Amino acid sequence: MLRHMLRSVLCCHAHGLSHRDLKLDNYVFASSNDTAALKLIDFGLSLRTTEEDLTTLCGTPVYVAPELAQAVLTARRRRKQGLAPLTYTKAVDMWACGVIMYLLLSGDVPFEGEDNEGAKKRRLRELREKMELKVKTKKHFLDPEAIQDSRG
């Protein structure tokens, strides 16, 4: 599953596109079929980009890369000083992939904040349970014994 997530991001990057809002909610299965493809959705914040020209705050806080947060936190001060704003690259998408992997493996957010943590954790737990259910229904892809059983 993670391989498919990474492939979708790398495909975007190969076409000069930064998604900028990668999160579990933005990955869906094409159908309820056992062999359904995993799809990346919601390109509302995505931008065609060169290497270092992104400056705007966007994304979901749990998934935001440190360089994006730093660019946003220093933007006002840098403007007052007459300096150009810090920029970030499409590598922020890869950070979000790491956060997604952490969530899927641990069931918890890698960094804690103070705003509505209970609701956030509950939502992440629900998403993880949905993902586990989908994996359990695809057991024959993961378990060699299940493959043997299905062959007869």
DAKA-V547706 format. One record per residue. N is the residue number from 1. RES is the residue in one small letter. PSI is psi in degrees with one decimal (999 if undefined). OMEGA is omega in whole degrees, 0 to 359 (none if undefined). BURIAL is b if it has 24 or more other ideal C-beta (glycine too) atoms within 12 Angstrom, else e. Layout:
n->(N:N)
res->(RES:RES)
psi->(PSI:PSI)
omega->(OMEGA:OMEGA)
burial->(BURIAL:BURIAL)
This chain:
n->(1:2:3:4:5:6:7:8:9:10:11:12:13:14:15:16:17:18:19:20:21:22:23:24:25:26:27:28:29:30:31:32:33:34:35:36:37:38:39:40:41:42:43:44:45:46:47:48:49:50:51:52:53:54:55:56:57:58:59:60:61:62:63:64:65:66:67:68:69:70:71:72:73:74:75:76:77:78:79:80:81:82:83:84:85:86:87:88:89:90:91:92:93:94:95:96:97:98:99:100:101:102:103:104:105:106:107:108:109:110:111:112:113:114:115:116:117:118:119:120:121:122:123:124:125:126:127:128:129:130:131:132:133:134:135:136:137:138:139:140:141:142:143:144:145:146:147:148:149:150:151:152)
res->(m:l:r:h:m:l:r:s:v:l:c:c:h:a:h:g:l:s:h:r:d:l:k:l:d:n:y:v:f:a:s:s:n:d:t:a:a:l:k:l:i:d:f:g:l:s:l:r:t:t:e:e:d:l:t:t:l:c:g:t:p:v:y:v:a:p:e:l:a:q:a:v:l:t:a:r:r:r:r:k:q:g:l:a:p:l:t:y:t:k:a:v:d:m:w:a:c:g:v:i:m:y:l:l:l:s:g:d:v:p:f:e:g:e:d:n:e:g:a:k:k:r:r:l:r:e:l:r:e:k:m:e:l:k:v:k:t:k:k:h:f:l:d:p:e:a:i:q:d:s:r:g)
psi->(-45.1:-35.0:-43.2:-37.7:-46.4:-39.2:-39.8:-39.5:-43.9:-34.3:-44.9:-47.9:-37.7:-26.5:14.3:24.6:131.0:122.9:-48.2:5.0:45.4:131.7:167.2:-37.4:-22.3:14.3:128.2:156.0:142.5:-27.1:-179.0:3.5:148.3:-27.3:19.5:142.7:148.6:129.4:141.8:130.8:-178.4:79.1:24.9:-30.6:2.3:154.3:144.6:136.7:153.9:-170.0:-51.6:71.5:14.8:133.8:-14.8:148.7:126.9:168.2:-178.3:128.1:-42.5:-29.5:-1.5:131.3:151.6:-37.9:-31.1:-45.1:-42.3:-42.3:-41.5:-42.5:-28.8:-5.0:-48.6:-45.8:-43.2:-38.1:-44.5:-32.6:-0.5:18.4:153.6:147.3:151.0:150.6:166.6:168.7:179.5:-3.3:-17.8:-27.0:-36.7:-35.4:-47.2:-36.3:-39.5:-39.6:-42.1:-44.6:-44.3:-45.5:-43.8:-35.4:-33.8:-24.3:10.8:159.6:143.9:-25.0:135.9:141.1:-174.2:-11.0:128.3:53.5:-40.0:-47.0:-41.1:-47.7:-40.1:-43.9:-42.3:-38.4:-41.5:-43.0:-41.9:-42.0:-40.1:-42.7:-41.0:-40.5:-43.1:-40.9:-39.9:-34.7:-16.4:30.8:-38.2:-18.7:-19.9:-26.8:114.9:-33.7:-38.6:-35.9:-44.1:-44.7:-38.4:-20.8:-17.7:999)
omega->(180:177:180:177:181:179:180:179:180:176:177:182:179:179:177:184:173:183:176:175:178:177:181:181:184:171:179:173:183:178:177:179:180:182:183:178:175:185:173:182:174:179:183:180:184:180:167:188:166:187:185:180:181:182:187:175:175:180:180:189:182:187:186:179:181:182:176:179:180:179:182:183:182:186:183:180:180:177:180:181:180:180:176:179:173:179:174:184:178:175:177:177:180:175:180:176:177:178:178:179:179:180:181:182:185:183:182:178:182:181:182:173:182:184:179:181:182:180:181:180:180:179:178:178:178:179:179:178:177:180:179:179:180:179:180:180:178:186:183:177:187:189:180:178:179:178:178:180:183:179:176:none)
burial->(b:e:e:e:b:e:e:b:b:e:e:b:b:e:e:e:b:b:b:b:b:b:b:b:b:b:b:e:e:e:e:e:e:e:e:e:e:b:e:b:e:e:e:e:b:b:b:e:b:e:e:e:e:b:b:e:b:b:b:b:b:b:b:b:b:e:b:b:e:e:b:b:e:e:e:e:e:e:e:e:e:e:e:e:b:b:b:b:b:b:b:b:b:b:b:b:b:b:b:b:b:e:b:b:e:e:e:e:b:e:e:e:e:e:e:e:e:e:e:b:e:e:e:b:e:e:b:b:e:e:b:e:e:b:e:e:e:e:e:e:e:e:e:e:e:e:e:e:e:e:e:e)
